[in-house]
Amino acid sequence: MNDETAVLMRAEKVGKDTLLSQIVQMVADAQRSRAPKRRLFKLSMTSNPLELR
């Protein structure tokens, strides 16, 4: 290329519509959905079991 040649580029998708953005969103959603289960497990491991008869 030289100084007289123009390059025309077109973006098919930008911002939140890109594949990378969608992957990041899926990972974030998965991490949020697992958090309450981990907290419940940690709570059950630290609390004393109550025996009912």
C-alpha positions, 0 to 999 in steps of 0.5 A: 500500500502507499499513501494514495490507497484507501482501506475501507473496513466495515464492522459487522458487530460492535459492543455487546453484540460481539461473540466475545461480549456474549461469552463474557456475559455467559461466564458472569451469569454462571458465576453468579448462579453458583454463588448462593450454593457455595455460601449454603455449603460453607454455612452447613459446614460451619454450623453445628447440626441440630438433632431432633428426636 
